[in-house]
Amino acid sequence: MSRDVKINLDLLLVQRKMSLTDLSKTVGITMANLSILKQGKAKAIRFTTLVALCEALDCQPGDIIQLEPDSVEG
Amino acid sequence: MALDKHTLLTRLKQSPSLVLIIIAIIAITGIMTQISWSSVSLAPLIIGSILGILDAVLIAFLFHRMSKSNIPATSDDGLPPINGRKNRLTKIVKNYLNGIWFVMVVFTLLLPIITAITSIDYYEGDGTWGVDINPLLAFQIDMNQLIDIDATTEGIRDGVITGKTALALDTGSVRAWYLFMGMMEISLLVSIYIISQMRALFHSLDKGHYFTNGNCSRLQKMGIALLAYFIAAPFLQYFGGKLILQDISVVASGINITPAFELAGDGLLLGVCLLILSGVCREATAMYEDQIGTV
């Protein structure tokens, strides 16, 4: 069973006291695409997008993307 | 992939109209085979009934096809259209298919009525009744046996001319007329089905929805319909021609007309190509879905 990838954009935005609109303007990604990413609906993320986000949020890729822990099956 | 057995069965389960058409083709081909091997007195009645049933199926099918849900207003999968330059040729083909579809629907609906009205004269007439039919038949003319009527040949080594073609016959046999119209009805049925699919496909393309699962399904359905028809068509033509020739005989030494069995390789190839293309389309749709979901 595949594990889910969690996007920590919400948390990072709160920590950086930044709005989604500001981030959109800084990295040059549309609000629609950022929303898709934030909601975890994106199927993939380009390296360029990831680099732009990391630079704007001053973080590492691992801070944005996180692998969800395995769910315990009983 | 395109020729996967499971996918084909799933597609057939999802398309009752396609299943109906295939059943109709198999049924009429089978019945013609049976009739040609047995006594033939019931043929007009059976063929007439089949024609009527086919027409009823066709009307139900056309109503289903004409419903707006079968012509996509938006993408079938909810995917956004590809924003490219509008292709004028697509619009021209779409409009052309609309016209062709309409003409064929009207003609197909009228065909059984024309058949019935034309044959009324036969039953009430004075024996001078006749209609033109063009069945595909094979012929052989042996010029060597036509010497008595001053036949001469030059440049033909063995003096024999053979071929397969749609022979124009003015027949007084109502059964031959029914058979010919029955075969024509099947061809029209398949043609309308394929044109309906093509019409929906080009409506979708015209709106910029290139890679959708709906379009892939349409290609697959067209492929299955073409294969089913072109596998059945030679048998249909052969046994139909055999039946027609039981009522129409050309007795002359040196001239021989027989039923024609001709496998339409091009049609079969086209059917297989469409099935393969539908598989390619599915791969492309999956890639497009991935691309749309990439941020």
Interface residues (C-beta under 8 A of the other chain):
Chain A: I29 N33 L34 I36 L37 K41 A42 K43 A44 I45 R46 T49
Chain B: E289 D290 I292 G293 T294 V295
